[in-house]
Amino acid sequence: MHSNKYRSGAGISLSRRRFVQGFAAGGTLAGLSPSALYAALQQQGPQTLKGNTFNLTIGEQVVNFTGAAARATTVNGSLPAPVLRMRQGDEVTLNVTNLLTEDSSIHWHGLILPSAMDGVPGVSTGFSGIRPGETFSYRFPLVQSGTYWYHSHSGFQEQTGLYGAIVIDPAEPEPFSYDRDYVVLLSDWSDEDPNAIYRKLKKLSHYYNFSERTHADLMHDIRNKGIGTTWNERRMWNEMRMTDRDLSDVTGYTYTFLMNGQSPAQGWTGLFRRGERIRLRFINSAAMTFFDVRIPGLNMTVIAADGQYIEPISVEEFRIGVAETYDVIVSPSDDSAYAIFAQAMDRSGYARGTLTPDPALNAEVPEMDPVPSLSHTDMGMDMRSMNHDMAAMDSTTDHSSHDMTVVQNSMDHSGHDMAAMENTMDHSGHDMGTMDSAMAQGAPPRNERAVLNMSDFNGAPVQHADTEYGPHVDMRAEQPRYRLNDPGVGLRNNGRRVLTYADLYHLRGTVDTRDPDREVELHLTGNMGRYMWSIDGVKFTDAEPLRWKLGEQVRVTLVNDTMMNHPMHLHGMWSDLETGDNDYLPRKHTVIVQPGSRISYRVTVDAEGSWAYHCHLLYHMLGMFRTVTVS
């Protein structure tokens, strides 16, 4: 299934500073005249192709992001692949030719299209992949607009470079204005063969984790928590054979983090003129990395999530999970340069870019935040109620009576920029007076009121299937809670306004207001020690399809029984995230399920055929995957 082609492993021999920063892939821009520098900057990043017919060729090419040559999978000789710019309402044809020595494919992530055109070999109706030397023509109408992306769904080709951005311009005028429009594509690159990465994870799941606790951390904990508490916490983690620094499976030890194909040593550059409004289309096309994004000195007004308009919200930072997209607008008011800073969630490295009015002017790169540690909340555990012997937390023991709950994080995210809303959007259909009245009466902010509406779900009992008690599962959550207003580990109470799912409100209102016809509860499960991932304790190769009826509305509830974040992607249909405000449910194609939490969304089952449904972390996908059959 996976390629065994040789790829250099030299990236893992680099010093820490060098592997975090990477090397400039195309030499240096220093010493160029302003006019030459400006022209060079226009060539940064992938080419943009426009129209309704696209000819794409998948092949191999030698690249150098780290100081060592390695082979990449490219489209039209480019990594990232070309940006595809289309128009809503058109029917597009994409002729994809495979010049590799192995099968390939392209999936159009987030696009609503016929199953036969979705591009998942062995799952999409009638599609078995693109054989070497053959061309497959994808044809489908564009029924939506917004920011999306495309990538291979064959083996580990996505990790080796086969990914690119899609921009679909709307048929109708947009409800906001801007002067410049940039794609910001984030990704993770390794010189190692991804098959080798996977083999290492199977042998030692924390192989790439070099952020283990040190003696200095121990002394700090003793000073702040006392010897008794520190000892008990360390004993708990040791007895569970887990670590509270296990944030990412694959880290900057082997990854160089890229922005539009540029390493941190070079950085991507976007030009602007003072006073302009700049639209930045952030896409996380990484294989395994969550990024925390900020632009020091600039607020970002988030206007779209996963390609769909939302009520604008002003934030200083947001976490973008693998496969998610966020569109933001920024408005520099001076002639300064600003860093676009995207640090990996585990703080093992970063991608960076610069917004600047002058090609010769660079922005200072901020220091990375400290490496965060997982808490009992992130594990789905309430230590106040755990009176059992932690030594019993072994994968061979029946934990059905354990109370592993999530403590609700009650952060105040009242930072909605109402002025930005009024200046950029037409809210004639919204009852702003009702909202203002509620605020005047001392009611909590709208996002917190919505979260309170979900409290009934927090008390709902959770049932674990018999298949969850076995070697494939080493954790279960008994009382998982909604944590919509929790920004996640490393972002809580960091002094910045951070976007959460509780801040997302569909601009046009809930599309399908029907009550769900039924509910499907799925548990995201795994065994970290053995690096096995599954749903309900059953890996994909042993699982039956999920069978849904055309025309019904299904509530999907996901329970995360692991201590990892999982970006769950349903192909072919929208996921209307249940945020507690039933009038403005945001539409997403990828939903992040935090550790030890539960989350639910409604799916209008309007797409006949066979669809993939999976975690978008590439090395989780082999097991945490289901086929959805709609008939």
Number of C-alpha atoms within 10 A of each C-alpha: 8 12 15 10 9 10 18 14 16 16 24 18 11 16 10 15 9 16 27 25 23 29 22 18 18 12 8 11 15 8 9 12 12 12 10 13 16 15 12 13 16 13 9 16 22 19 16 13 15 14 12 17 15 18 14 19 19 24 19 20 16 13 19 17 27 26 17 16 18 22 19 26 26 27 24 19 18 24 23 29 28 22 21 20 17 23 21 18 15 15 14 19 16 16 16 21 23 23 18 18 13 16 20 27 25 24 20 24 24 28 26 20 18 18 21 20 21 28 30 26 21 13 22 24 19 15 17 16 22 23 17 15 13 14 18 18 16 18 17 18 17 19 16 18 21 24 26 27 25 23 22 24 20 22 18 21 21 23 24 25 29 28 29 26 28 24 21 20 17 16 13 8 8 11 12 13 14 14 13 15 13 13 21 26 26 27 29 28 23 29 25 20 21 22 16 13 16 18 12 15 21 17 12 14 20 24 15 20 19 13 19 13 12 9 8 9 11 14 14 13 15 15 11 10 12 12 13 9 13 18 14 12 14 13 14 17 15 14 15 17 13 14 18 20 18 21 26 20 20 24 27 26 21 24 26 28 32 30 29 25 27 29 29 26 21 22 23 23 24 24 17 20 18 13 13 15 18 23 23 20 23 24 28 25 31 25 23 24 29 28 26 21 22 21 21 16 12 18 20 24 23 24 26 26 26 25 24 21 23 23 25 28 24 25 22 19 23 21 22 24 27 29 30 29 27 24 25 20 25 19 19 21 12 12 14 15 23 23 23 25 24 27 24 25 26 28 22 25 24 28 30 28 27 22 23 23 19 17 23 15 14 18 15 11 16 13 8 14 14 10 15 17 18 18 15 18 23 23 24 28 24 17 14 8 11 13 9 11 9 15 13 13 19 14 17 12 12 13 18 13 8 17 21 24 26 26 20 16 16 12 13 14 20 15 15 20 15 13 12 14 18 11 10 18 17 13 14 7 9 12 9 11 9 10 13 13 11 14 13 10 8 8 13 15 17 20 23 21 15 20 20 15 13 19 13 10 14 19 11 11 9 15 12 18 11 9 13 24 20 15 15 24 27 25 25 29 28 23 24 30 27 26 26 28 23 21 23 20 19 18 20 14 11 9 8 13 21 25 24 20 20 24 25 26 26 23 22 17 19 18 14 15 14 11 12 16 11 11 14 11 16 17 25 29 28 31 19 24 19 16 21 24 26 28 27 24 28 25 21 19 12 10 16 12 17 14 12 16 14 15 14 16 21 20 22 21 17 21 30 29 29 27 26 22 24 23 22 25 25 23 28 28 21 22 24 25 28 24 29 20 23 18 15 22 26 32 29 21 27 26 27 20 25 27 27 32 29 27 25 22 22 25 20 20 18 17 20 19 18 26 27 22 20 25 29 27 22 21 24 20 18 19 23 29 25 26 21 21 20 18 14
